[in-house]
Amino acid sequence: MKKKLYLFAIASLFATSTMFAQTAKTFVIDAGHGGFDNGSNNGNIVESEYSLELAQKIQQLAKKKNINVILTRDGNDFLDLQSRVDKMHKLDPELVISLHLNSASNKELKGAEVFINKDNTDANTEKIGAELAQLVSINSIENRGLKKANFKILRDSKKPTFLIELGFASNPTDAETLKSAYHKNQLAEKIVQFLENYQSI
């Protein structure tokens, strides 16, 4: 009897593993900038460092939930836009999320926003983009909504790609919220929850 139960357990484990292998999806998280390209830098927050830290948090949390997240860069290295696009094409993910911080000479501008390709005509992509904009607008970060742009990483991607501006490093209120460990952890958790929901579709 014990032997039969053992064999059943092994068979169940194999079936579960096979099912996961068949349904697992790959997601790419692109940490903006890197190396000599700092991106936004207000003295307290450096965009390249911030985006990488958040990307790594997302990957670590995703791993615990058996979600396959691959980063375009996992160190403080410069990666040009074409190299990022080439890597995305090679990985052939379900979707790509590119993480950034905004900056403006007008320090009153604040809030998070999500960009998709300006030529996008897919209603579902727009719906997901709007959902992401709402999802990252937490802890005093306002929702600036979904926008379209002609950024290379959006234009040249073959899969749904969302560039998230998580807030304005140039705005004192946004900057204070963004650098909070609590806020960063919440962002990572919410994005991983989004990926988990997307994976189950």
N, C-alpha and C positions, 0 to 999 in steps of 0.2 A: 504493500500500500504506500509506504514512504517513498519507494522508488518511483511509483506512478505519479505521486504528487510532485516529486523533484523534477521528473521529466516534463510534467505539465507546466511547472514554473519556468523551466528553461524555454519551452515552446512559446509560452506567453511573452517572455522577455524578448525572444527573437522576433515574434510578431510585432511587438511594440516598437522595437528598434527598426524593423523593416518599414513599418508605417511611418515612423519619424523620418527615415531616410527618403521616403517617397514624397513626404509633404513638407519637409524642411525648406525654408526659403532663405535666401541670402539678402542681407541689407547692407548697404554701404553708408558709412558715416564719414563725411568729408570735413576735416578740421581745417578751416580757412587759414590761409597765409602760412607762415613758418620760416625758419632760418632767418636770413637778413630782412625778410619781409614781415614786419611786426603787425601790419594792419593798423587798426585804431590803437592809440596809446595815450591815455589821459594822465599818465604818471602813476596811477594806482592799478589800472587794468590794462594789460597788453593783449590785444585780440588774439594773436597767434597762440599765446600760452593758454588763454581762457578757452578757446575753441578746442584745443588739444586735450586739456584737462577734462572738459565736459564729454568729449568723444570717448575718452578712455573710461570714464565713469559709466557711460552708456554701454560700452562693450563688456565691461565687467559684470554689470547687472544683467545684461542680456544673456551672458554665458550661463548664469545661474538658472535661467529659465529655458535653456536649450534653444536660444535664438541665435542664429549665426550672423554676427555683425563683424564686418571687416572695415578697417580704417584705411583711408587713402594715405595717411601718414601716422606713424605711431611714435614719432620723436620730433625734436625741434629741427626739422629739415625743410629746406626750401623745395617745393614741388610746383613746377609751373602748371598752368591751366591745362595745357595739352597732355601732360603726363597724367594729370588727374582724370581727364576724360578717357585716355587710353586704358587706364587701370579699371575704370568703370565698365568700359566695353568688354574687357577681358573677363571680369568677374560676372558680368551679366546678372546683376541683382534684380530683385523685385522692384526696389525703389532706392533712391539716393536722397540723403538729407545732408545738406551742406551748412555748417554752423559758422555764424559770423556775429560780430558786434558792429553796430552802426556808429556813425560819428558825423557831426555837422558843426559848422561855424556858429550857427544859432543854437545856443546851449539850452533853449527852451524846448527844442524838439525832443520827444521822448516816446517810448513804447516799442513793442515788437511788431514785426511784419514778416510775411512770407511771400517769396517771389516764385513764380513759375514762368515757363517760356512764354514769350509774348505771342507766339503763334499757336499756342495750345487751344484746341477746340473741344477737348474732352471734358465733359461736365463732371465726371467722377474725379478727375485730377483737380479741378477747381474746388470740389467739395472737400477733398482731402487736405488741400492747401489751406482752406478756410478753417478746417478743424485743427490743423497744426497751429495756426495763428492764435486760435482761442486757447489751445492747450498750453502754450508757452507764455501766455499773458496772465501771470500770477504775481502775488506779493507786490502790488503797486505798479507792476509793469502793465501799461495800457495796451490794448489791442488796436493796432493800426491796420489790421486786416490783410487781405490777399491782394497782391499786385502782380503785374506782368512786366517782364524785362527781357532784354536781349543779351543777357550775360552768357558768355561762352559755355560755361558749365551747364546751363539750362538749354541753350540752343543746340549743342552738339551731343547731348545725352540721348541714348536710344530708349531709356526707361524713364518712368515718372521721376522727376527730380525737383526737390524743394529746397530753396535757399532761404534759411531762416536768419533774419536779423533779430537777435535775442533782446535787443535794447540799445539805447544810445550811451556809449561810454562817455560821450561829451556832456551828458546831462547829469548833474549832481545826484538827483533822486534815483535815476535809473542805475547809475554807477554804484551807488551805495547798496542797492538791492542786488545787483548782479554779482558783486564780490562776496556776498554772504554765502557761507558754506551751506546753510540751510536751503537757500534758493537754488544753488547748483545741484544739490542732491535731489530736490523736488523736480527740477527740470529733467534730470537723468531718469528718474522714476517714471515721470509722465511720458517721456519719449519711448522708453522701453515698454510701457503699458500699451502705447499706440502700436508699436511694432508687434507686440504679442497679439493684439486684436487683429492686426492686418494679416498676420501669419495664419490665423484661424479661418480666414475667408476662403 
